[in-house]
């Protein structure tokens, strides 16, 4: 297989993550494959750790397809909630909730804690990205984006908790939610962007840009 035809499976069923991964990996000579191209492969149940979740997904897909696989596990950590929801972010509030429902649940939980705007609403997005190979090797990298939780949702971009998260980067606040940040800027400052950037030396060493 030549480098120009090298393949990498994106081990996620989340459309928003797929868009971000494709943008972040656009400079590499890879054919990115969707999990939908491999019917019958299911991702493992998620546990309580970013690294273990990401590794389990990537290793499972790499083993099933025989191709390298890239997965991540990410979450929102809110200081006033003791770091919750963390790895349980996609399940926060129980089954049946969509993104908007989980955002509402988050704001309600913060309201019940009677936190004040400021340090009590400080938060961070966390991502651990896992690159796995069919022989069982796995490389893990972590990225974080600090910020705070807004009083209410704003903006129609992004996904998940983006509408209520104001990022902090370069020593200052952005003055808008992550859902209002341009796609190009999000792919520069986000937790997922930083985790993938940390993986790039490994990716480039296997699939040289030249």
C-alpha positions, 0 to 999 in steps of 0.5 A: 500500500502506498502512503497516498492510499493509506487508510485510517478508520475513524472509530466514532459514530458522532457526526460532529467528531467526524467533521472535526477529525477530517478537518484536523487530519486534512493535511495527511495523505490518508483515506479516512474511513467511516465506521458506517463502512463496516457494518456489524462493528459496535463500539464497547460500552463506555466506562469511567475513564477517558483513556480506557474508553478511547483505547477500547474503542480504537483497539476494538475497531482496529482488531475488527477491520485490520486497519489503524483506527483513531478514536477519542473520549472527551467530556466537560469538567465543571469545577462547581460539580466536582469535575462532573460530568467528565467521561459521563458527559454524553450520558449526563442526565440519563438516557433519552436526552439529546444535546439540548436536554443535557445542556438544560440538565447541566444548567439546572444542576449548576443552579441547584448548587447556587454557584456565582458567575466566575470561579464557580462556573470554571470548566474545561473540555478534555479529550484523550485521543487513541491511535490503535493498530491491528497488532495491539499497539495504541498511542494515547494523547490528551488535550484540554481547552479551559473555559467557563459555563455561560448562563445560557446557550448561545450560537448554533454551531458545534455540538454537545455542550458548545453553546454554553461553554466560553473558551479561554485561550491566549490569556483571555476570554473569547467573549462568545460560546464555542458554538459561535467560534468559527470552525477554523478557530475551533480546530485550533483551540479545542481539546480535540484539536490539541489531542490530535496535534499531540498525535501528529508526530506519530501519524506523520512517522507512519504516513509521511507527508512526502 
